Each structure stands twice: as C-alpha cells, then as structure tokens.
C-alpha cells in the first residue's frame, strides 16, 4: 500500500479555508491568513496577496468577510457581505 500526498497550492488552501467557514457569521481575513501561514509556514505569498485570494473566494462562495484594519491609534474591523 502506498500513501499519496497531494500538493496544495496557496490558492487551494485559501479556497478550502473559505469553504470550511461557509456557515459562519463571517470570515475573518486576519484569522484566515494566520491559519494558512500555520498550514504552510514556507509560504512566500504576501499578506496582501492572501487577503485578495481570500476575498475573491468569499465572493465566489457567498461568505461574508471581515477585513481587520490596524491603524496607528486603534484596531478596527470592517465587514462586507
């Protein structure tokens, strides 16, 4: 018996994460990026690129998304559906 491991792309990881959160109230971009970086520690994709991939996957899947924006004074959350 042989074990076959399939390579996962960053895009595939982003899409899978969004699908896994389909019934959630919203998807947190910050948490999604942290999860992808944990799954793929050698990932060279920038946070901005990951944010764009995740947002696009949310649009396709119809999942509301929250963009956390860090400012100099405070941290705020912007939500989009």
C-alpha positions as CSV (number, residue, x, y, z in Angstrom):
1,X,0.0,0.0,0.0
2,X,1.3,3.4,-0.9
3,X,0.3,6.8,0.5
4,X,-0.2,9.6,-1.9
5,X,0.0,13.2,-0.7
6,X,-1.3,15.8,-3.0
7,X,0.5,19.2,-3.1
8,X,-1.7,22.0,-2.1
9,X,-1.4,25.5,-3.6
10,X,-1.9,28.7,-1.7
11,X,-5.0,29.4,-3.8
12,X,-6.3,25.9,-2.9
13,X,-5.6,26.5,0.8
14,X,-7.5,29.8,0.7
15,X,-10.5,28.3,-1.1
16,X,-10.6,25.3,1.3
17,X,-10.5,27.6,4.3
18,X,-13.4,29.7,2.9
19,X,-15.4,26.6,2.2
20,X,-14.8,25.4,5.7
21,X,-16.2,28.6,7.1
22,X,-19.3,28.7,4.8
23,X,-21.8,28.6,7.7
24,X,-20.0,31.0,9.9
25,X,-21.4,34.5,10.5
26,X,-18.4,35.9,8.7
27,X,-14.8,35.1,7.7
28,X,-12.0,36.9,9.5
29,X,-9.3,37.7,7.0
30,X,-6.8,38.0,9.9
31,X,-7.6,34.5,11.2
32,X,-7.6,33.0,7.7
33,X,-4.1,34.4,7.0
34,X,-2.9,33.1,10.3
35,X,-4.4,29.6,9.6
36,X,-2.8,29.5,6.1
37,X,0.6,30.6,7.5
38,X,0.3,27.8,10.1
39,X,-0.6,25.2,7.4
40,X,2.1,26.5,5.0
41,X,5.0,28.0,7.0
42,X,7.2,28.3,3.9
43,X,4.5,30.3,2.0
44,X,6.1,33.3,0.3
45,X,2.8,34.9,-0.7
46,X,2.4,38.4,0.9
47,X,-0.5,39.1,3.4
48,X,-2.0,41.4,0.8
49,X,-2.0,38.7,-1.8
50,X,-3.5,36.3,0.6
51,X,-6.2,38.9,1.5
52,X,-7.1,39.2,-2.2
53,X,-7.3,35.5,-2.7
54,X,-9.5,35.0,0.4
55,X,-11.8,37.9,-0.5
56,X,-12.2,36.5,-4.0
57,X,-13.0,33.1,-2.6
58,X,-15.5,34.6,-0.2
59,X,-17.3,36.4,-3.1
60,X,-17.5,33.2,-5.1
61,X,-18.8,31.2,-2.1
62,X,-21.1,33.9,-0.9
63,X,-19.4,34.1,2.5
64,X,-19.5,37.5,4.4
65,X,-15.9,38.7,5.1
66,X,-14.4,41.0,7.7
67,X,-11.3,43.0,6.9
68,X,-9.4,43.9,10.1
69,X,-7.6,47.2,9.6
70,X,-4.9,48.2,12.1
71,X,-4.5,51.9,12.4
72,X,-1.9,53.9,14.4
73,X,-4.4,54.7,17.1
74,X,-6.5,51.5,17.3
75,X,-7.7,48.4,15.6
76,X,-11.0,48.3,13.9
77,X,-13.0,45.8,11.8
78,X,-14.7,46.5,8.5
79,X,-17.3,44.0,7.5
80,X,-18.5,43.3,4.0
81,X,-21.1,40.9,2.6
